[in-house]
Structure formats: structure tokens, C-alpha cells
Amino acid sequence: MGKKFCVYVFGKAGCDKCKILNQRLDDLLTKPEWADFEKHYLDVLTVDGVVGLCKVGGVNPQRIPAFVVAAPSPEGGRFDYLPPLSDVAAADMPVAARLHSCLGLQTDYSDAGRGVISPRMITTVLGAASQR
């Protein structure tokens, strides 16, 4: 992985919301302002996907799709998940969509979240990563 950041997306085959999140990220990551990011998709119905989800911790498997942002560790050889959004940066996002263990989002299926991870929510998270 040669980019400054990696966006790990957790989804599953046949999930329309997973497809939408992947497409939104793919579209955003083609833009020059997000050139430091690459996406890595993990299907939670596979062993690699389950292991990846377990390594993150804090992502509710019932709130798939979800994504987290990581950066190369100072020691090299691995990626470390970035700290979560501050309350100020996440103020206009549904609480259930926020991850409290690392920088990322999960789908909020409540009436408040409506099961949507919007492009604005995604860019808020990516922007927070860029500023670190």
C-alpha cells in the first residue's frame, strides 16, 4: 500500500447499502483532494472480512456497511487505525453512526440515521484523517 491512508470498508455481498457506500468512496477517491487515500474492501461473510472486523473492534456487525481509516504505523509494516472524530467534527452526524474506538462510520439504521452514510459524512471523516 503506497498511499498515506487506507480506508477499510466492511460490507457483504448482495447488500445494496454496501454497494452504495463502495460507489460513493470510489467516486470520491478519484478526486485530487483524496489522492492520499486508497480503499480496501473486506466482505464480512469471508474469513478475511471477519478477522478484519474483529481487529477493528467497536464496529457493530449489525451496522454494516462500515468503514474505518488507518495510516501506516511509525514503526512500519502495518496500518494503525486513527483516533475517532472529535465531538465537534461529528456534531451533525447521528450518534449511532459514529465510531468511538477509531476514525470511521457505521450505518445507523434508526429513524435519525435512515440507514445512510452520505458523501458529506464520508468527506468529514476523510478530512479529519487528512488533518492529522
N, CA, C and O atoms as a MOPAC input file, in Angstrom:
PM7 MOZYME 1SCF
protein

 N      0.84600 1    -1.18200 1     0.00000 1
 C      0.00000 1     0.00000 1     0.00000 1
 C      0.88900 1     1.24200 1     0.00000 1
 O      1.65500 1     1.46700 1     0.93700 1
 N      0.78100 1     2.04500 1    -1.05900 1
 C      1.64400 1     3.18900 1    -1.19300 1
 C      1.02100 1     4.51300 1    -0.80800 1
 O      1.69900 1     5.53800 1    -0.88300 1
 N     -0.20600 1     4.54200 1    -0.40800 1
 C     -0.88500 1     5.79000 1    -0.06500 1
 C     -0.67700 1     6.12700 1     1.40600 1
 O     -0.22800 1     5.29400 1     2.19300 1
 N     -1.01000 1     7.35800 1     1.75600 1
 C     -0.85100 1     7.82500 1     3.13700 1
 C     -1.91200 1     7.23700 1     4.06200 1
 O     -1.66200 1     7.02800 1     5.24900 1
 N     -3.10100 1     6.97000 1     3.51400 1
 C     -4.21100 1     6.44500 1     4.31100 1
 C     -4.87900 1     5.28200 1     3.59100 1
 O     -4.90200 1     5.22500 1     2.36100 1
 N     -5.41900 1     4.36200 1     4.37100 1
 C     -6.20500 1     3.26500 1     3.83300 1
 C     -7.59900 1     3.30400 1     4.45900 1
 O     -7.74500 1     3.37300 1     5.68000 1
 N     -8.60500 1     3.26000 1     3.61100 1
 C     -9.99200 1     3.19300 1     4.06400 1
 C    -10.41600 1     1.73100 1     3.96400 1
 O    -10.52400 1     1.18100 1     2.86900 1
 N    -10.65500 1     1.11200 1     5.11300 1
 C    -11.12100 1    -0.26900 1     5.14700 1
 C    -12.64000 1    -0.25700 1     5.18000 1
 O    -13.24700 1     0.27500 1     6.11000 1
 N    -13.24800 1    -0.84600 1     4.16300 1
 C    -14.70900 1    -0.90500 1     4.06000 1
 C    -15.15600 1    -2.31300 1     4.41100 1
 O    -14.63200 1    -3.29300 1     3.88300 1
 N    -16.12300 1    -2.40400 1     5.30100 1
 C    -16.70000 1    -3.68700 1     5.70600 1
 C    -18.10900 1    -3.77400 1     5.14100 1
 O    -18.96400 1    -2.94400 1     5.45000 1
 N    -18.34100 1    -4.77300 1     4.32000 1
 C    -19.64100 1    -4.96200 1     3.71300 1
 C    -19.87300 1    -6.44000 1     3.46700 1
 O    -19.14800 1    -7.29700 1     3.97000 1
 N    -20.90200 1    -6.71400 1     2.68300 1
 C    -21.18400 1    -8.11000 1     2.34000 1
 C    -21.86600 1    -8.16900 1     0.98100 1
 O    -22.52400 1    -7.22200 1     0.55000 1
 N    -21.69400 1    -9.29000 1     0.33100 1
 C    -22.27300 1    -9.49800 1    -0.99300 1
 C    -23.79800 1    -9.41000 1    -0.91700 1
 O    -24.41400 1    -9.88800 1     0.03500 1
 N    -24.38900 1    -8.79200 1    -1.93500 1
 C    -25.84600 1    -8.69400 1    -2.00400 1
 C    -26.44300 1    -7.56500 1    -1.18200 1
 O    -27.66500 1    -7.43100 1    -1.12700 1
 N    -25.60700 1    -6.74600 1    -0.53900 1
 C    -26.09500 1    -5.64200 1     0.30100 1
 C    -26.11100 1    -4.35600 1    -0.52800 1
 O    -25.06300 1    -3.86900 1    -0.95300 1
 N    -27.30900 1    -3.81300 1    -0.75300 1
 C    -27.43600 1    -2.59200 1    -1.55700 1
 C    -26.72400 1    -1.40700 1    -0.90600 1
 O    -26.09000 1    -0.61100 1    -1.59900 1
 N    -26.82300 1    -1.28500 1     0.40500 1
 C    -26.17400 1    -0.16700 1     1.10400 1
 C    -24.64900 1    -0.29200 1     1.01400 1
 O    -23.94600 1     0.71500 1     0.93600 1
 N    -24.14800 1    -1.51400 1     1.02600 1
 C    -22.70300 1    -1.74500 1     0.87100 1
 C    -22.25400 1    -1.30000 1    -0.52000 1
 O    -21.20800 1    -0.67000 1    -0.67500 1
 N    -23.05400 1    -1.63300 1    -1.51800 1
 C    -22.75000 1    -1.24300 1    -2.89200 1
 C    -22.71900 1     0.28000 1    -3.02300 1
 O    -21.83900 1     0.83400 1    -3.68100 1
 N    -23.67500 1     0.94300 1    -2.40200 1
 C    -23.74100 1     2.41300 1    -2.46500 1
 C    -22.52900 1     3.03700 1    -1.77100 1
 O    -21.91700 1     3.95800 1    -2.31200 1
 N    -22.17600 1     2.54500 1    -0.58100 1
 C    -21.01700 1     3.09000 1     0.12200 1
 C    -19.75200 1     2.88700 1    -0.71300 1
 O    -18.94800 1     3.81000 1    -0.84400 1
 N    -19.56800 1     1.70400 1    -1.27200 1
 C    -18.40100 1     1.44900 1    -2.10900 1
 C    -18.35000 1     2.40100 1    -3.29900 1
 O    -17.29000 1     2.93800 1    -3.61900 1
 N    -19.47500 1     2.61200 1    -3.94800 1
 C    -19.52900 1     3.51200 1    -5.11000 1
 C    -19.21800 1     4.94300 1    -4.69800 1
 O    -18.48200 1     5.64300 1    -5.39300 1
 N    -19.77400 1     5.38100 1    -3.57300 1
 C    -19.50200 1     6.74200 1    -3.10800 1
 C    -18.01600 1     6.92600 1    -2.80300 1
 O    -17.42500 1     7.94400 1    -3.16600 1
 N    -17.42500 1     5.95600 1    -2.14700 1
 C    -15.98700 1     6.04300 1    -1.85900 1
 C    -15.16800 1     5.99400 1    -3.14500 1
 O    -14.22600 1     6.77000 1    -3.30700 1
 N    -15.51300 1     5.10000 1    -4.05200 1
 C    -14.79000 1     5.01000 1    -5.32600 1
 C    -14.84700 1     6.34800 1    -6.06500 1
 O    -13.83600 1     6.80600 1    -6.59800 1
 N    -16.01600 1     6.97000 1    -6.09800 1
 C    -16.16700 1     8.26100 1    -6.77500 1
 C    -15.32900 1     9.34100 1    -6.08900 1
 O    -14.62900 1    10.10300 1    -6.75700 1
 N    -15.39800 1     9.40600 1    -4.76300 1
 C    -14.63700 1    10.42300 1    -4.02800 1
 C    -13.13700 1    10.23100 1    -4.18700 1
 O    -12.40100 1    11.20400 1    -4.35200 1
 N    -12.68000 1     8.99500 1    -4.13700 1
 C    -11.23900 1     8.73900 1    -4.14900 1
 C    -10.60000 1     8.96300 1    -5.51400 1
 O     -9.37900 1     8.87500 1    -5.63600 1
 N    -11.38800 1     9.24900 1    -6.53700 1
 C    -10.82100 1     9.62300 1    -7.83900 1
 C    -10.48700 1    11.10900 1    -7.89200 1
 O     -9.80200 1    11.55900 1    -8.81100 1
 N    -10.96600 1    11.87400 1    -6.91300 1
 C    -10.73900 1    13.32200 1    -6.90600 1
 C     -9.36000 1    13.64700 1    -6.32100 1
 O     -8.89800 1    12.97600 1    -5.39800 1
 N     -8.71200 1    14.67500 1    -6.86300 1
 C     -7.34700 1    15.00700 1    -6.43300 1
 C     -7.19500 1    15.26200 1    -4.93100 1
 O     -6.15500 1    14.93900 1    -4.35800 1
 N     -8.20900 1    15.83100 1    -4.29000 1
 C     -8.09600 1    16.14500 1    -2.86000 1
 C     -8.03400 1    14.89300 1    -1.98100 1
 O     -7.66600 1    14.97300 1    -0.80900 1
 N     -8.39200 1    13.74400 1    -2.54500 1
 C     -8.35800 1    12.49300 1    -1.78200 1
 C     -7.30800 1    11.53500 1    -2.34200 1
 O     -7.41400 1    10.32500 1    -2.14500 1
 N     -6.30700 1    12.05400 1    -3.03000 1
 C     -5.27400 1    11.22600 1    -3.65300 1
 C     -4.43200 1    10.44800 1    -2.64600 1
 O     -3.78600 1     9.46500 1    -3.01000 1
 N     -4.43300 1    10.87600 1    -1.39100 1
 C     -3.65100 1    10.18600 1    -0.35000 1
 C     -4.35600 1     8.95200 1     0.20400 1
 O     -3.81200 1     8.26200 1     1.06700 1
 N     -5.55700 1     8.67100 1    -0.28200 1
 C     -6.36100 1     7.57200 1     0.25100 1
 C     -6.50500 1     6.44600 1    -0.76500 1
 O     -6.60900 1     6.67900 1    -1.96900 1
 N     -6.50900 1     5.22200 1    -0.25000 1
 C     -6.88900 1     4.07500 1    -1.05900 1
 C     -7.91900 1     3.26900 1    -0.27200 1
 O     -7.98400 1     3.34900 1     0.95500 1
 N     -8.71100 1     2.50400 1    -0.98700 1
 C     -9.77200 1     1.71200 1    -0.36300 1
 C     -9.40500 1     0.24100 1    -0.39700 1
 O     -8.83300 1    -0.25700 1    -1.36700 1
 N     -9.74300 1    -0.43400 1     0.67500 1
 C     -9.57700 1    -1.88900 1     0.75100 1
 C    -10.90200 1    -2.46100 1     1.25500 1
 O    -11.32000 1    -2.17500 1     2.37700 1
 N    -11.55300 1    -3.26000 1     0.43000 1
 C    -12.86700 1    -3.81600 1     0.77100 1
 C    -12.71300 1    -5.17100 1     1.45000 1
 O    -11.93200 1    -6.01200 1     1.00500 1
 N    -13.45700 1    -5.37600 1     2.52300 1
 C    -13.47800 1    -6.65000 1     3.24100 1
 C    -14.92100 1    -7.13700 1     3.34600 1
 O    -15.76800 1    -6.46100 1     3.93000 1
 N    -15.19300 1    -8.29200 1     2.78900 1
 C    -16.52200 1    -8.89000 1     2.85900 1
 C    -16.62500 1    -9.64700 1     4.18100 1
 O    -15.86400 1   -10.58300 1     4.42800 1
 N    -17.56400 1    -9.24100 1     5.02400 1
 C    -17.68800 1    -9.83900 1     6.35900 1
 C    -18.25800 1   -11.25700 1     6.31600 1
 O    -18.40000 1   -11.89700 1     7.35800 1
 N    -18.58100 1   -11.74600 1     5.14100 1
 C    -19.01700 1   -13.13000 1     5.00000 1
 C    -17.84700 1   -14.04800 1     4.65200 1
 O    -18.03600 1   -15.23300 1     4.37700 1
 N    -16.63300 1   -13.48500 1     4.66800 1
 C    -15.42100 1   -14.27500 1     4.42200 1
 C    -14.56900 1   -14.27900 1     5.69100 1
 O    -14.75900 1   -13.45300 1     6.58400 1
 N    -13.64100 1   -15.20700 1     5.75400 1
 C    -12.74000 1   -15.28300 1     6.91100 1
 C    -11.93800 1   -13.98500 1     7.04200 1
 O    -11.82800 1   -13.43700 1     8.13800 1
 N    -11.37900 1   -13.48800 1     5.93300 1
 C    -10.59800 1   -12.24800 1     5.98800 1
 C    -11.44500 1   -11.07900 1     6.48000 1
 O    -10.96900 1   -10.24300 1     7.24900 1
 N    -12.69000 1   -11.02200 1     6.03900 1
 C    -13.57700 1    -9.94800 1     6.46800 1
 C    -13.90900 1   -10.01100 1     7.94500 1
 O    -13.92300 1    -8.98400 1     8.62300 1
 N    -14.17500 1   -11.20400 1     8.45200 1
 C    -14.47600 1   -11.37600 1     9.87900 1
 C    -13.24800 1   -11.03800 1    10.72300 1
 O    -13.35900 1   -10.35700 1    11.74200 1
 N    -12.09100 1   -11.51200 1    10.30100 1
 C    -10.85500 1   -11.21800 1    11.04100 1
 C    -10.60100 1    -9.71400 1    11.04900 1
 O    -10.26900 1    -9.14500 1    12.08900 1
 N    -10.75600 1    -9.06500 1     9.88400 1
 C    -10.56800 1    -7.61600 1     9.80800 1
 C    -11.52800 1    -6.86500 1    10.70500 1
 O    -11.13400 1    -5.91600 1    11.38200 1
 N    -12.78400 1    -7.28000 1    10.71700 1
 C    -13.79200 1    -6.64300 1    11.56600 1
 C    -13.44700 1    -6.81600 1    13.04000 1
 O    -13.60500 1    -5.88400 1    13.82800 1
 N    -12.98500 1    -7.98700 1    13.41200 1
 C    -12.60100 1    -8.24800 1    14.80300 1
 C    -11.39400 1    -7.41000 1    15.21800 1
 O    -11.32100 1    -6.94400 1    16.35600 1
 N    -10.45600 1    -7.21900 1    14.30300 1
 C     -9.25800 1    -6.43000 1    14.62100 1
 C     -9.59800 1    -4.97100 1    14.89800 1
 O     -8.94500 1    -4.32000 1    15.71400 1
 N    -10.61800 1    -4.46300 1    14.21900 1
 C    -11.00200 1    -3.06400 1    14.43200 1
 C    -11.58200 1    -2.89700 1    15.82500 1
 O    -11.16200 1    -2.00600 1    16.56300 1
 N    -12.52200 1    -3.72100 1    16.19100 1
 C    -13.22100 1    -3.54900 1    17.46400 1
 C    -14.06900 1    -2.28500 1    17.41500 1
 O    -13.66900 1    -1.29300 1    16.80700 1
 N    -15.20200 1    -2.31300 1    18.02900 1
 C    -16.05100 1    -1.12800 1    18.08600 1
 C    -17.00700 1    -0.97600 1    16.92600 1
 O    -17.89200 1    -0.12200 1    16.98400 1
 N    -16.87100 1    -1.76900 1    15.87000 1
 C    -17.82100 1    -1.73500 1    14.76200 1
 C    -18.87000 1    -2.79400 1    15.04400 1
 O    -18.54400 1    -3.96300 1    15.24600 1
 N    -20.12400 1    -2.38400 1    15.05800 1
 C    -21.22000 1    -3.29600 1    15.30900 1
 C    -21.51000 1    -4.07300 1    14.01800 1
 O    -21.85900 1    -3.45600 1    13.01200 1
 N    -21.37900 1    -5.39100 1    14.01400 1
 C    -21.63300 1    -6.16700 1    12.79200 1
 C    -23.05500 1    -6.00700 1    12.25100 1
 O    -23.31100 1    -6.31700 1    11.08800 1
 N    -23.97900 1    -5.52800 1    13.08200 1
 C    -25.34900 1    -5.29200 1    12.62500 1
 C    -25.49700 1    -3.91100 1    11.98700 1
 O    -26.59100 1    -3.54000 1    11.56200 1
 N    -24.41100 1    -3.15500 1    11.91800 1
 C    -24.44400 1    -1.81600 1    11.31600 1
 C    -23.53600 1    -1.74700 1    10.08700 1
 O    -22.88900 1    -0.73400 1     9.82500 1
 N    -23.50800 1    -2.84400 1     9.35200 1
 C    -22.76700 1    -2.92800 1     8.09600 1
 C    -23.64100 1    -2.28200 1     7.02100 1
 O    -24.85500 1    -2.48600 1     7.03500 1
 N    -23.07700 1    -1.51500 1     6.09300 1
 C    -21.66600 1    -1.27500 1     5.86600 1
 C    -21.07200 1    -0.29500 1     6.87300 1
 O    -21.76300 1     0.50700 1     7.50200 1
 N    -19.76600 1    -0.40700 1     6.98500 1
 C    -18.99800 1     0.48100 1     7.85100 1
 C    -17.63800 1     0.69100 1     7.21000 1
 O    -17.22100 1    -0.08000 1     6.34700 1
 N    -16.95000 1     1.74300 1     7.64000 1
 C    -15.57900 1     1.92200 1     7.18200 1
 C    -14.75700 1     2.58700 1     8.26600 1
 O    -15.28100 1     3.32600 1     9.10100 1
 N    -13.46100 1     2.31400 1     8.24200 1
 C    -12.50900 1     2.91600 1     9.16900 1
 C    -11.30100 1     3.38800 1     8.36900 1
 O    -11.02000 1     2.87500 1     7.28600 1
 N    -10.58700 1     4.37600 1     8.92100 1
 C     -9.41200 1     4.92300 1     8.25100 1
 C     -8.17700 1     4.58600 1     9.06900 1
 O     -8.16500 1     4.71500 1    10.29400 1
 N     -7.14300 1     4.15500 1     8.37100 1
 C     -5.88400 1     3.79200 1     9.01700 1
 C     -4.73000 1     4.48100 1     8.29300 1
 O     -4.84300 1     4.88300 1     7.13500 1
 N     -3.62100 1     4.60300 1     9.01200 1
 C     -2.39800 1     5.17900 1     8.45400 1
 C     -1.23600 1     4.26800 1     8.80200 1
 O     -1.30500 1     3.52200 1     9.77800 1
 N     -0.16600 1     4.31800 1     8.01400 1
 C      0.98600 1     3.46100 1     8.32400 1
 C      1.50800 1     3.74000 1     9.73300 1
 O      1.58700 1     4.89000 1    10.16500 1
 N      1.85300 1     2.69500 1    10.41800 1
 C      2.39400 1     2.84800 1    11.76600 1
 C      3.78700 1     3.46500 1    11.66800 1
 O      4.49200 1     3.23900 1    10.68400 1
 N      4.19200 1     4.24100 1    12.67300 1
 C      5.52900 1     4.84000 1    12.66000 1
 C      6.64200 1     3.79500 1    12.55500 1
 O      7.70400 1     4.06900 1    11.99600 1
 N      6.39700 1     2.60500 1    13.09100 1
 C      7.39800 1     1.53500 1    13.04100 1
 C      7.43300 1     0.85800 1    11.67100 1
 O      8.39100 1     0.15500 1    11.34900 1
 N      6.39300 1     1.06900 1    10.86900 1
 C      6.31200 1     0.44400 1     9.56300 1
 C      5.76600 1    -0.97300 1     9.62700 1
 O      5.68300 1    -1.57900 1    10.69500 1
 N      5.39900 1    -1.48500 1     8.46700 1
 C      4.95100 1    -2.86400 1     8.37300 1
 C      3.48500 1    -3.10500 1     8.66100 1
 O      2.99900 1    -4.21900 1     8.46400 1
 N      2.76500 1    -2.09500 1     9.12000 1
 C      1.33500 1    -2.29400 1     9.38900 1
 C      0.62400 1    -0.94300 1     9.35100 1
 O      1.26000 1     0.11100 1     9.32800 1
 N     -0.69700 1    -0.99600 1     9.34500 1
 C     -1.51000 1     0.20900 1     9.42200 1
 C     -2.14900 1     0.26400 1    10.80100 1
 O     -2.56800 1    -0.76200 1    11.33700 1
 N     -2.22300 1     1.45700 1    11.37400 1
 C     -2.90400 1     1.67700 1    12.65400 1
 C     -4.16800 1     2.48200 1    12.39600 1
 O     -4.17200 1     3.41700 1    11.59500 1
 N     -5.24000 1     2.10700 1    13.08700 1
 C     -6.48600 1     2.86100 1    12.96000 1
 C     -6.31600 1     4.20700 1    13.65500 1
 O     -5.71400 1     4.29700 1    14.72500 1
 N     -6.85300 1     5.24700 1    13.03300 1
 C     -6.73300 1     6.59900 1    13.57500 1
 C     -7.75200 1     6.81500 1    14.69200 1
 O     -8.78100 1     6.13900 1    14.73100 1
 N     -7.47300 1     7.75600 1    15.60600 1
 C     -8.42000 1     8.05200 1    16.68200 1
 C     -9.74300 1     8.57900 1    16.11900 1
 O     -9.77100 1     9.11400 1    15.01100 1
 N    -10.83500 1     8.43200 1    16.87100 1
 C    -12.15400 1     8.82500 1    16.37500 1
 C    -12.30300 1    10.32900 1    16.17900 1
 O    -11.47900 1    11.11900 1    16.63900 1
 N    -13.37500 1    10.70600 1    15.48400 1
 C    -13.73300 1    12.11000 1    15.30000 1
 C    -13.96500 1    12.76700 1    16.65800 1
 O    -14.43200 1    12.13200 1    17.60400 1
 N    -13.63300 1    14.03000 1    16.72900 1
 C    -13.98400 1    14.78900 1    17.93400 1
 C    -15.48800 1    15.01400 1    17.93000 1
 O    -16.13600 1    14.89900 1    16.89000 1
 N    -16.04000 1    15.33100 1    19.08800 1
 C    -17.48500 1    15.59500 1    19.17100 1
 C    -17.88100 1    16.78200 1    18.30800 1
 O    -18.98600 1    16.80700 1    17.76600 1
 N    -16.99700 1    17.76800 1    18.17000 1
 C    -17.29100 1    18.94000 1    17.34200 1
 C    -17.38600 1    18.53400 1    15.87700 1
 O    -18.33200 1    18.91600 1    15.18800 1
 N    -16.41500 1    17.76200 1    15.39500 1
 C    -16.41500 1    17.34900 1    13.99300 1
 C    -17.59900 1    16.45100 1    13.66000 1
 O    -18.08600 1    16.46200 1    12.52900 1
 N    -18.06400 1    15.67800 1    14.62600 1
 C    -19.14300 1    14.72100 1    14.39300 1
 C    -20.50600 1    15.24900 1    14.82900 1
 O    -21.48600 1    14.50400 1    14.84300 1
 N    -20.57300 1    16.51200 1    15.18000 1
 C    -21.79600 1    17.06000 1    15.77900 1
 C    -23.04100 1    16.87600 1    14.92500 1
 O    -24.12600 1    16.68000 1    15.47300 1
 N    -22.92400 1    16.93300 1    13.61400 1
 C    -24.12000 1    16.83200 1    12.77200 1
 C    -24.34900 1    15.42300 1    12.22900 1
 O    -25.14500 1    15.23600 1    11.30800 1
 N    -23.66300 1    14.44000 1    12.78600 1
 C    -23.86600 1    13.04300 1    12.38000 1
 C    -24.64700 1    12.30300 1    13.45700 1
 O    -24.48700 1    12.58400 1    14.64400 1
 N    -25.48200 1    11.36800 1    13.05500 1
 C    -26.19700 1    10.57400 1    14.06200 1
 C    -25.20300 1     9.88200 1    14.99600 1
 O    -24.19300 1     9.34600 1    14.54100 1
 N    -25.48100 1     9.89100 1    16.26600 1
 C    -24.58100 1     9.29500 1    17.26200 1
 C    -24.32200 1     7.82500 1    16.94200 1
 O    -23.19700 1     7.35000 1    17.09100 1
 N    -25.34300 1     7.10800 1    16.50700 1
 C    -25.18600 1     5.68300 1    16.24100 1
 C    -24.28900 1     5.40700 1    15.03300 1
 O    -23.81500 1     4.28300 1    14.87000 1
 N    -24.04800 1     6.40600 1    14.18800 1
 C    -23.18000 1     6.22800 1    13.03000 1
 C    -21.70900 1     6.41200 1    13.38500 1
 O    -20.83300 1     5.94000 1    12.66000 1
 N    -21.43800 1     7.08200 1    14.47500 1
 C    -20.06100 1     7.38000 1    14.86100 1
 C    -19.39700 1     6.16200 1    15.49000 1
 O    -20.02100 1     5.39000 1    16.21800 1
 N    -18.13800 1     6.01800 1    15.19100 1
 C    -17.33700 1     5.00300 1    15.87100 1
 C    -16.58300 1     5.70000 1    16.99100 1
 O    -16.05400 1     6.79600 1    16.80600 1
 N    -16.53600 1     5.06800 1    18.13800 1
 C    -15.90200 1     5.69300 1    19.29400 1
 C    -14.52200 1     5.11200 1    19.58200 1
 O    -13.80700 1     5.60500 1    20.45500 1
 N    -14.14700 1     4.05900 1    18.84400 1
 C    -12.84700 1     3.43900 1    19.06900 1
 C    -11.81600 1     3.85300 1    18.01500 1
 O    -10.61200 1     3.76100 1    18.25400 1
 N    -12.28800 1     4.31100 1    16.84900 1
 C    -11.36300 1     4.71200 1    15.78200 1
 C    -12.10400 1     5.62300 1    14.79900 1
 O    -13.31400 1     5.82000 1    14.90500 1
 N    -11.36000 1     6.16800 1    13.85300 1
 C    -11.92500 1     7.08300 1    12.87200 1
 C    -12.67000 1     6.28900 1    11.80000 1
 O    -12.06700 1     5.51200 1    11.06000 1
 N    -13.96400 1     6.48800 1    11.72600 1
 C    -14.78400 1     5.78900 1    10.74500 1
 C    -16.25100 1     5.95800 1    11.04800 1
 O    -16.63500 1     6.68600 1    11.96400 1
 N    -17.06400 1     5.27900 1    10.26900 1
 C    -18.51500 1     5.34100 1    10.42400 1
 C    -19.10500 1     3.95500 1    10.22000 1
 O    -18.54700 1     3.11200 1     9.51700 1
 N    -20.25200 1     3.74700 1    10.85600 1
 C    -21.04800 1     2.55700 1    10.60700 1
 C    -22.45800 1     3.03200 1    10.27400 1
 O    -22.81800 1     4.17000 1    10.57500 1
 N    -23.23800 1     2.18400 1     9.66800 1
 C    -24.57800 1     2.56500 1     9.24500 1
 C    -25.50400 1     2.65500 1    10.44400 1
 O    -25.57100 1     1.74400 1    11.26900 1
 N    -26.21500 1     3.76700 1    10.52400 1
 C    -27.21100 1     3.99400 1    11.56900 1
 C    -28.57600 1     3.69400 1    10.96100 1
 O    -29.07900 1     4.46000 1    10.13900 1
 N    -29.16600 1     2.58300 1    11.36600 1
 C    -30.45200 1     2.16800 1    10.80100 1
 C    -31.65300 1     2.74800 1    11.55100 1
 O    -32.79000 1     2.37700 1    11.25900 1
 N    -31.42600 1     3.64300 1    12.50300 1
 C    -32.53400 1     4.26700 1    13.23500 1
 C    -33.22600 1     5.30100 1    12.34000 1
 O    -32.76700 1     5.58900 1    11.23500 1
 N    -34.33600 1     5.85100 1    12.83600 1
 C    -35.03300 1     6.90200 1    12.09300 1
 C    -34.13500 1     8.11200 1    11.87900 1
 O    -34.21400 1     8.76500 1    10.83900 1
 N    -33.28800 1     8.41400 1    12.84700 1
 C    -32.38800 1     9.57400 1    12.73700 1
 C    -31.36700 1     9.37900 1    11.62100 1
 O    -31.11100 1    10.30300 1    10.84800 1
 N    -30.78800 1     8.19500 1    11.53200 1
 C    -29.74500 1     7.93600 1    10.53600 1
 C    -30.27300 1     7.49200 1     9.19500 1
 O    -29.60900 1     7.67400 1     8.17500 1
 N    -31.46200 1     6.91000 1     9.18200 1
 C    -32.13600 1     6.45100 1     7.96900 1
 C    -31.30700 1     5.45800 1     7.15100 1
 O    -31.58800 1     5.25600 1     5.96900 1
 N    -30.29500 1     4.83900 1     7.75400 1
 C    -29.51900 1     3.83100 1     7.05100 1
 C    -28.62200 1     4.37900 1     5.95500 1
 O    -28.28500 1     3.67100 1     5.00600 1
 N    -28.23100 1     5.66000 1     6.09100 1
 C    -27.46500 1     6.31200 1     5.03500 1
 C    -26.11100 1     6.79000 1     5.56800 1
 O    -26.04000 1     7.43800 1     6.61300 1
 N    -25.04800 1     6.46500 1     4.84500 1
 C    -23.75300 1     7.11400 1     5.04700 1
 C    -23.58900 1     8.02400 1     3.83700 1
 O    -23.27900 1     7.56500 1     2.73800 1
 N    -23.79700 1     9.29700 1     4.04700 1
 C    -23.83200 1    10.26300 1     2.94700 1
 C    -22.41700 1    10.65600 1     2.50600 1
 O    -21.45600 1    10.47700 1     3.25400 1
 N    -22.30000 1    11.18900 1     1.28800 1
 C    -20.99400 1    11.69400 1     0.85200 1
 C    -20.42800 1    12.74500 1     1.81200 1
 O    -19.21800 1    12.78000 1     2.03800 1
 N    -21.27300 1    13.58800 1     2.37200 1
 C    -20.81400 1    14.61100 1     3.32800 1
 C    -20.22500 1    13.95700 1     4.56800 1
 O    -19.20100 1    14.40900 1     5.08000 1
 N    -20.85500 1    12.90300 1     5.05100 1
 C    -20.32600 1    12.18700 1     6.21500 1
 C    -18.97100 1    11.56500 1     5.88900 1
 O    -18.04400 1    11.60700 1     6.69800 1
 N    -18.87100 1    10.99300 1     4.70100 1
 C    -17.61400 1    10.37300 1     4.28500 1
 C    -16.50800 1    11.42000 1     4.20300 1
 O    -15.41000 1    11.20300 1     4.71700 1
 N    -16.78600 1    12.54900 1     3.56200 1
 C    -15.75300 1    13.57800 1     3.41900 1
 C    -15.37600 1    14.18900 1     4.76000 1
 O    -14.23500 1    14.61800 1     4.93300 1
 N    -16.29200 1    14.23900 1     5.70500 1
 C    -15.95400 1    14.71700 1     7.05600 1
 C    -14.89800 1    13.80100 1     7.67500 1
 O    -13.92300 1    14.27800 1     8.25700 1
 N    -15.08900 1    12.51200 1     7.55100 1
 C    -14.14000 1    11.53900 1     8.10900 1
 C    -12.80600 1    11.60800 1     7.36900 1
 O    -11.75300 1    11.64600 1     8.00500 1
 N    -12.83500 1    11.62500 1     6.03600 1
 C    -11.59000 1    11.69400 1     5.28800 1
 C    -10.83800 1    12.99200 1     5.56600 1
 O     -9.61000 1    13.00600 1     5.65200 1
 N    -11.59600 1    14.08500 1     5.70500 1
 C    -10.97600 1    15.37600 1     6.02100 1
 C    -10.31500 1    15.35600 1     7.39400 1
 O     -9.24300 1    15.93100 1     7.57800 1
 N    -10.95300 1    14.69400 1     8.35500 1
 C    -10.36900 1    14.58700 1     9.67800 1
 C     -9.05400 1    13.79100 1     9.63400 1
 O     -8.10500 1    14.11300 1    10.34900 1
 N     -9.00800 1    12.76400 1     8.79900 1
 C     -7.77800 1    11.98800 1     8.63600 1
 C     -6.68300 1    12.86500 1     8.02200 1
 O     -5.53700 1    12.84000 1     8.46900 1
 N     -7.04100 1    13.63000 1     7.00900 1
 C     -6.06400 1    14.47800 1     6.30900 1
 C     -5.43500 1    15.50900 1     7.22800 1
 O     -4.29000 1    15.90900 1     7.02100 1
 N     -6.16400 1    15.94000 1     8.23200 1
 C     -5.67900 1    16.99900 1     9.13500 1
 C     -4.80300 1    16.44200 1    10.24900 1
 O     -4.31300 1    17.21700 1    11.07100 1
 N     -4.58600 1    15.14400 1    10.31100 1
 C     -3.77900 1    14.55200 1    11.38500 1
 C     -2.34400 1    14.42200 1    10.97100 1
 O     -1.51800 1    13.94400 1    11.74900 1

